[in-house]
Amino acid sequence: MSAFHKSMRRNQPYQKLTAYLTEQGYPFEPVHGGKHPYLLVDLMQGSKIKFFFPSSAGDHRGADNAVSQIKRVIRERLGGPNASV
């Protein structure tokens, strides 16, 4: 296991994001991008997004906020219900 994956094992935003993406069937790749890690998420429509998340959660809501943000980004990119125009 790489050092990146070892450092992410206890990262709550990473754990919740990967659980959500796996549950929804979106392939992703974790990448260490300088100060902040990110997930390269394949939306399976010929487009990929980079979703940056904190290396450490600022408070107990951080992981849930990250999942809410990725849901919003995916919804906007795919033009789903309630997508902002």
C-alpha angles and dihedrals in degrees: 000000000000123000089250093058092045091054091049096053091090097035106113097199090052092047094049094042094051092045091052095045092047091048091051093046099244113146113226141175124210114227131184104226109184111276097004132037120229141191121235101215122196109214090193094233097093094279134100129193132205111224114191120203134179121273088223129020115248093212142346093285096056097092094047090047090052091053091048090051095050090049090052093048093049092047091050094046094048094041095236128163116313092013110161115242 
